[in-house]
Amino acid sequence: TFAALGACADMNTTPDIVDTAVAAGSFTTLVAAVQAAGLVDTLKSPGPFTVFAPTDEAFAALPAGTVENLLKPENKDQLTAILTYHVVPGQTLAADLAGQRLSVATVNGANLHIDGRNGVKVEKANVIQADVLASNGVIHVIDKVLVPPSVLSATGASLNSILDLEPINFEVNSAAITGDSTATLDQAVEFLKANPVNVAIEGHTDSDGGEDSNLALSQARAEAVMKYLVDNGIEADRLTAAGFGEANPIADNDTPENKAMNRRIEFNIRS
């Protein structure tokens, strides 16, 4: 439990970063993520560390299902990459950042861009509370979750997986998107507005019908999804649309359930 994380803190000393986060009460999602990623011992070690800590509200602002998906055991590597992107070796106070523009290396290995000329911004996040001191470093509270390039920009990374997207549905033998899929597409819109990555939209079908007609249908469906994203504020030059017909099944086309799996739209991040 969260309380157990803080139980070993010596009451006569300044608590460490983990215990400070637990005691604050506004980092329950962050602490849960640190637990799931197996980083508790690291952030309790002598350090020192500078942690840019997103609030519970920052995590809640992510597209629906993102946090739950990241906390799954199979996504531990991705979660670890995100969390370590919020940690910088050494102790850096707000006064050290004032008036400067810096690029600093994180524990993740990627750099963070910090702008201290008007308050402090870390990438697109604002520092809303600075210099929360701990025995092994300092916490700066931020209002957005930072996502590292290794997660966002790696060619082939799937938004379907990152956001745990529901399938996009279409009218039968048509490229008309059904109303029940707009919420899923709006998740993608929200993510793409917050993260300036490029995405390849891929359409796929099952094996029913002719090969040529399936190829044309998958292309039309990919283009319909691209149009929805563009109509909702995503720049067209960040997107491509391609249909692959029945060429890339993810299941045998031997049951209605498997065919439904093969009728899909994939969102793949590209360089």
C-alpha positions as CSV (number, residue, x, y, z in Angstrom):
1,T,0.0,0.0,0.0
2,F,1.0,3.6,-0.4
3,A,1.1,4.0,3.4
4,A,3.6,1.1,3.6
5,L,6.0,3.0,1.4
6,G,6.3,5.7,3.9
7,A,6.3,3.5,7.0
8,C,10.1,3.1,7.1
9,A,10.8,6.8,7.1
10,D,12.6,8.0,10.2
11,M,10.3,10.6,11.8
12,N,13.4,12.5,13.0
13,T,14.8,13.1,9.5
14,T,13.6,14.7,6.3
15,P,11.7,12.1,4.3
16,D,13.0,10.8,1.0
17,I,11.4,11.5,-2.4
18,V,9.0,8.6,-2.2
19,D,7.8,9.3,1.3
20,T,7.5,13.0,0.5
21,A,5.2,12.2,-2.5
22,V,3.1,9.8,-0.4
23,A,2.7,12.4,2.4
24,A,1.7,15.1,-0.1
25,G,-1.5,13.2,-1.0
26,S,-1.6,14.6,-4.5
27,F,0.6,12.1,-6.2
28,T,-1.3,8.8,-5.7
29,T,-1.2,8.0,-9.4
30,L,2.5,8.7,-9.6
31,V,3.3,6.6,-6.6
32,A,1.2,3.7,-8.0
33,A,3.2,4.0,-11.2
34,V,6.5,4.1,-9.4
35,Q,5.4,0.9,-7.6
36,A,4.3,-0.8,-10.8
37,A,7.6,0.0,-12.5
38,G,9.7,-1.2,-9.6
39,L,11.4,2.1,-9.0
40,V,10.6,2.6,-5.3
41,D,14.1,1.5,-4.2
42,T,15.8,3.7,-6.8
43,L,13.9,6.8,-5.6
44,K,14.7,5.9,-2.0
45,S,18.4,5.6,-2.7
46,P,20.8,8.4,-1.8
47,G,20.6,10.1,-5.2
48,P,20.3,13.0,-5.2
49,F,17.6,13.4,-7.8
50,T,15.5,16.1,-9.2
51,V,12.0,14.8,-9.9
52,F,9.4,16.7,-12.0
53,A,6.3,15.2,-10.5
54,P,3.0,15.2,-12.3
55,T,-0.1,15.7,-10.0
56,D,-3.0,13.3,-10.0
57,E,-4.9,15.9,-12.1
58,A,-2.1,15.8,-14.7
59,F,-2.5,12.0,-15.0
60,A,-6.3,12.4,-15.1
61,A,-5.9,14.7,-18.1
62,L,-4.4,12.0,-20.2
63,P,-6.8,10.3,-22.7
64,A,-9.2,7.8,-21.0
65,G,-7.6,4.5,-20.4
66,T,-4.0,5.6,-20.7
67,V,-3.0,5.2,-17.1
68,E,-4.7,1.9,-16.7
69,N,-3.0,0.6,-19.8
70,L,0.4,1.8,-18.7
71,L,0.0,0.0,-15.3
72,K,-0.5,-3.4,-17.0
73,P,2.5,-5.7,-16.3
74,E,3.1,-6.1,-20.1
75,N,3.7,-2.4,-20.4
76,K,6.3,-2.1,-17.6
77,D,9.1,-1.1,-19.9
78,Q,7.0,1.7,-21.4
79,L,6.0,2.9,-18.0
80,T,9.6,2.8,-16.7
81,A,10.7,4.9,-19.7
82,I,8.0,7.5,-19.0
83,L,8.8,7.7,-15.3
84,T,12.5,7.9,-15.6
85,Y,12.0,10.8,-18.1
86,H,10.8,12.8,-15.1
87,V,14.0,12.3,-13.1
88,V,17.2,14.2,-13.5
89,P,20.4,13.2,-11.6
90,G,21.5,15.7,-9.0
91,Q,19.6,18.3,-7.1
92,T,18.5,21.3,-9.1
93,L,16.5,24.1,-7.4
94,A,14.3,26.6,-9.1
95,A,16.9,29.3,-8.6
96,D,19.4,27.3,-10.6
97,L,17.0,27.4,-13.5
98,A,15.8,31.0,-13.4
99,G,16.5,33.0,-16.5
100,Q,17.9,30.1,-18.4
101,R,17.1,27.8,-21.2
102,L,18.6,24.3,-20.7
103,S,18.6,20.8,-22.1
104,V,19.3,18.3,-19.3
105,A,19.8,14.6,-19.5
106,T,17.3,12.4,-17.6
107,V,17.7,9.0,-16.0
108,N,15.8,7.8,-19.1
109,G,18.7,8.9,-21.2
110,A,16.7,11.4,-23.2
111,N,17.0,15.2,-22.7
112,L,14.4,17.5,-21.2
113,H,14.1,21.1,-22.4
114,I,13.7,23.5,-19.6
115,D,12.8,27.2,-19.9
116,G,13.3,29.3,-16.8
117,R,12.8,32.7,-18.3
118,N,9.2,33.2,-17.1
119,G,8.5,30.8,-14.3
120,V,9.7,27.4,-15.2
121,K,8.5,25.2,-18.0
122,V,9.6,21.6,-18.6
123,E,8.8,20.7,-22.2
124,K,5.1,21.7,-22.3
125,A,4.5,21.4,-18.6
126,N,4.5,24.2,-16.1
127,V,6.2,23.9,-12.7
128,I,3.3,24.8,-10.4
129,Q,5.2,24.3,-7.1
130,A,9.0,24.3,-6.9
131,D,11.6,23.2,-4.4
132,V,9.8,20.5,-2.4
133,L,12.9,19.3,-0.6
134,A,13.5,15.7,0.3
135,S,16.4,13.9,2.0
136,N,17.7,12.6,-1.3
137,G,16.8,15.5,-3.7
138,V,14.0,17.8,-4.7
139,I,10.6,17.6,-6.2
140,H,9.2,20.2,-8.6
141,V,5.4,19.7,-9.2
142,I,4.3,19.9,-12.8
143,D,0.8,20.1,-14.4
144,K,1.4,17.7,-17.3
145,V,2.8,14.2,-17.8
146,L,5.9,14.1,-19.9
147,V,6.2,11.4,-22.5
148,P,9.7,10.6,-23.8
149,P,10.7,10.4,-27.5
150,S,11.4,6.7,-27.1
151,V,7.7,6.1,-26.4
152,L,6.3,8.8,-28.7
153,S,8.5,8.9,-31.7
154,A,9.8,5.4,-32.2
155,T,8.8,4.4,-35.7
156,G,6.1,1.7,-35.4
157,A,4.9,2.4,-31.9
158,S,1.2,2.0,-31.9
159,L,-1.3,4.5,-30.6
160,N,-3.8,1.6,-30.4
161,S,-1.5,0.1,-27.7
162,I,-0.5,3.3,-25.9
163,L,-4.1,4.5,-25.6
164,D,-5.7,1.0,-25.5
165,L,-8.1,2.2,-28.2
166,E,-11.4,0.5,-28.9
167,P,-11.9,-0.7,-32.6
168,I,-13.0,1.8,-35.2
169,N,-16.3,0.6,-36.6
170,F,-17.8,1.3,-40.1
171,E,-21.0,0.7,-41.9
172,V,-21.1,-2.6,-43.7
173,N,-19.1,-2.5,-46.9
174,S,-18.7,1.2,-46.4
175,A,-16.1,3.8,-45.3
176,A,-18.8,5.6,-43.2
177,I,-17.6,5.7,-39.6
178,T,-20.3,4.6,-37.2
179,G,-21.3,7.0,-34.4
180,D,-20.1,4.7,-31.6
181,S,-16.5,5.1,-32.9
182,T,-16.3,8.9,-32.5
183,A,-15.2,8.6,-28.8
184,T,-12.3,6.5,-29.8
185,L,-11.3,8.9,-32.6
186,D,-11.6,11.8,-30.2
187,Q,-9.1,10.0,-27.9
188,A,-6.6,9.9,-30.8
189,V,-7.3,13.6,-31.6
190,E,-6.7,14.6,-27.9
191,F,-3.4,12.7,-27.8
192,L,-2.2,14.1,-31.2
193,K,-3.0,17.7,-30.1
194,A,-0.9,17.2,-27.0
195,N,2.0,15.3,-28.7
196,P,3.4,16.5,-32.0
197,V,4.1,13.1,-33.6
198,N,3.4,11.8,-37.1
199,V,1.1,8.9,-37.6
200,A,0.5,6.4,-40.4
201,I,-3.2,5.3,-40.5
202,E,-3.5,1.8,-41.8
203,G,-6.7,0.1,-42.9
204,H,-7.2,-3.7,-42.9
205,T,-10.0,-6.0,-43.8
206,D,-10.9,-9.7,-43.4
207,S,-10.8,-12.1,-46.4
208,D,-14.5,-11.9,-47.3
209,G,-15.0,-10.4,-50.8
210,G,-12.5,-9.9,-53.5
211,E,-8.9,-8.9,-52.9
212,D,-9.1,-5.8,-55.0
213,S,-12.4,-4.6,-53.4
214,N,-10.9,-5.2,-49.9
215,L,-7.9,-3.2,-50.8
216,A,-10.0,-0.3,-52.0
217,L,-12.3,-0.5,-49.0
218,S,-9.4,-0.5,-46.5
219,Q,-7.9,2.5,-48.3
220,A,-11.2,4.4,-48.2
221,R,-11.6,3.6,-44.5
222,A,-8.1,4.8,-43.7
223,E,-8.8,8.0,-45.6
224,A,-12.1,8.5,-43.7
225,V,-10.3,8.3,-40.4
226,M,-7.6,10.7,-41.6
227,K,-10.3,13.2,-42.7
228,Y,-11.9,12.9,-39.2
229,L,-8.6,13.8,-37.6
230,V,-7.9,16.7,-39.9
231,D,-11.5,18.0,-39.5
232,N,-10.9,18.0,-35.8
233,G,-7.7,20.0,-35.8
234,I,-4.8,17.7,-36.6
235,E,-2.5,18.9,-39.4
236,A,-2.8,16.8,-42.6
237,D,1.0,16.8,-43.1
238,R,1.4,14.8,-39.9
239,L,-0.8,12.0,-41.2
240,T,-0.7,9.4,-44.0
241,A,-3.5,6.9,-44.9
242,A,-2.9,3.5,-46.6
243,G,-5.1,0.5,-47.1
244,F,-3.7,-3.1,-47.0
245,G,-6.9,-5.0,-47.6
246,E,-6.6,-8.6,-46.3
247,A,-2.8,-8.8,-46.7
248,N,-1.9,-8.5,-43.0
249,P,-4.3,-10.5,-40.8
250,I,-3.7,-10.7,-37.1
251,A,-5.9,-13.8,-36.8
252,D,-7.0,-16.6,-39.0
253,N,-10.2,-15.7,-41.0
254,D,-12.0,-18.8,-39.8
255,T,-14.5,-17.5,-37.3
256,P,-16.7,-14.3,-37.1
257,E,-14.7,-13.2,-34.1
258,N,-11.4,-13.5,-35.8
259,K,-12.7,-11.8,-38.9
260,A,-13.8,-8.9,-36.7
261,M,-10.3,-8.6,-35.3
262,N,-8.9,-8.4,-38.8
263,R,-11.2,-5.6,-39.8
264,R,-9.3,-2.8,-38.1
265,I,-7.6,0.6,-38.2
266,E,-4.1,0.9,-36.9
267,F,-2.4,4.1,-35.8
268,N,1.4,3.7,-36.1
269,I,3.8,6.5,-35.1
270,R,6.3,7.2,-37.8
271,S,9.5,9.2,-38.0
